[in-house]
Amino acid sequence: MYSVEEIKELLRAFDDSKATALDIQISENEFVSIRQKTAKPAVIAESAPSVQVQPVVQEQPAAEVPAQAIQPVDKGSAVESPMVGVFYSAPSPDSDPYVTVGSKVEKGDVLCLIEAMKLMNEVTAEKSGEITEICVENGQVVEYGQPLFRIK
């Protein structure tokens, strides 16, 4: 079993590297899989020739956009992941999901489970309202602070 400090050190090294994926086999039945959303940009050698780019501006007549199209659509406030882990929409593979788009929820209702370190953690509604969007898919690895749902 890894200590918390060993895991933190491993995550810092992973974050500082150019790697986009990390898989750790803990035992025969336990593993940790971490993926970064985007690859980090490659470092360009100092001896690389510099190139200057001049933007080209073309005058085009401004198209009129209806005022209704400019206003953003309010999908509600985000319910963010409190931790890194695997998102589960239902208590078991055979069960119905806790919520679907259009579900009415009360403050404190269970919305999903996040599995972290073989522990199932309930994520609850922070306010009452209606689920307008489910931002992740069942079984997807989520990051701390990543939006899971939108409630309006």
N, C-alpha and C positions, 0 to 999 in steps of 0.2 A: 504494500500500500504506500502511496506517495504522501508526503506531508504537504500541508498547505503551502509552506515556503518553497518546496521543490516544484509544486505546480505553478506557483506565481513566477518562479525563475524561468521555468520552461516556457510559459506564456510570454514573458518579456523577450526571451531569445527568439521565439517564433515571430513576435511583432517586429523585432529589429531585423529579421532576415527577409530575403526576397521570396520566401516560400509562400504559397497560397493555400496549402493544405497540411494538416498534421494529424496523423493517426497513431494512437498509443495503445498497445495491447497490454492490459493490466493483468489479465488472467485468461484462461481458456474461454470464458463466457463474458468477460468484461473488456470493453474498449472505449476509448474516447476519440472522437473525430471532430476536428475543428477546421473550418473553411473560412477564408477571407473573401469578402464580396468582390473586391477588385485587386488586381495585381499592383504591386508598388512600382512606380516608374523606375526604369533603369538609370543608373548613374552614367552621365556622359563624361568621357575622358576630357581632361583639360586641353589636350592637343587637337581635339576635333575642330575642324574649320568652322568659323562662325558664318551664319547666313542671316541676312537681313530681309525681312518680308515687309513689303509695303502694301497696306490694305487698299483694295480697289473699291471706291464708292460709286455706285450708280444711282442716279436720280430716278426715282419711280414715283408716280403719282400715289398719294396716300389713299388707300381704300377706306371707305367708310365702314366702320364696324358698328353694328347695332349696340346700344348701351347695355342691353340685356346680356349679350355675349361676353362683355368685359367683366362682369361681376362674377367672382369666384363662387363655386358651389360649396356650401357649408355641409360637410359630411359629419360634423360633430367632433368631439374631442377624442384624442387617442388614448387607448389603454396600452401602456408600454410594458415590455417584458421586464420583470424585476431582476432577471438573472440570465446567464447563458445556459442553454439547455435545449432539450427537444420538446417541441410543441405538440400536445395531444388535445384534440377537440372533444374527446369523449373519455369516460372513465375506463373503458375497455374497448378492444377492437369490435366486439359484437354490439356495443351500446350505441344509442343515438347520440349525436353531439350535444354538448351542454347548451349551445346557442347556435342559431343560424341567422342570416340576414333577415331582419324584420322582427326578430324576437324581442319581446319586452322584458327588461331586466330591472330588478330593484338593487339598490345599493347593498353590497355584500353577497350578491348571487355569484356562484361559481361560473366562470366563463370558460376555463380550460385548465389543463395541467401542464406544468413545465417539469420535465425530468432532468434533474441535475445530480450527478454523483449517486445514481441509483435511488434517489429519493424523489417522490412525486410531490410537487408543490402546487397548491391551488392558486389560481389567479382569480381574484374577485372583482366585481364591478365597483368602481369608486363613486359612481353616482347612478341614479335611476334614469332610464331612458330606453331608446330603441337601438338595436345593433344595426348600423347602416353599412358596415363593411367589415369583412374578415380579411386581414392583410397578409396572413400566412397560411400555408397548407399543413394538413395533418402530417406529423412525422418530420417536419422541417426543423433544422437547427436554427435557433434564434439567438440573437445577441442581447446584451443588457441595453435597455432603452429602445429597442426596436418596436415599432407599433405592431400590436397584435390585432386590435379591434378599433372601430370607431363607434362611439355612442353619441346619439343626438337626443 
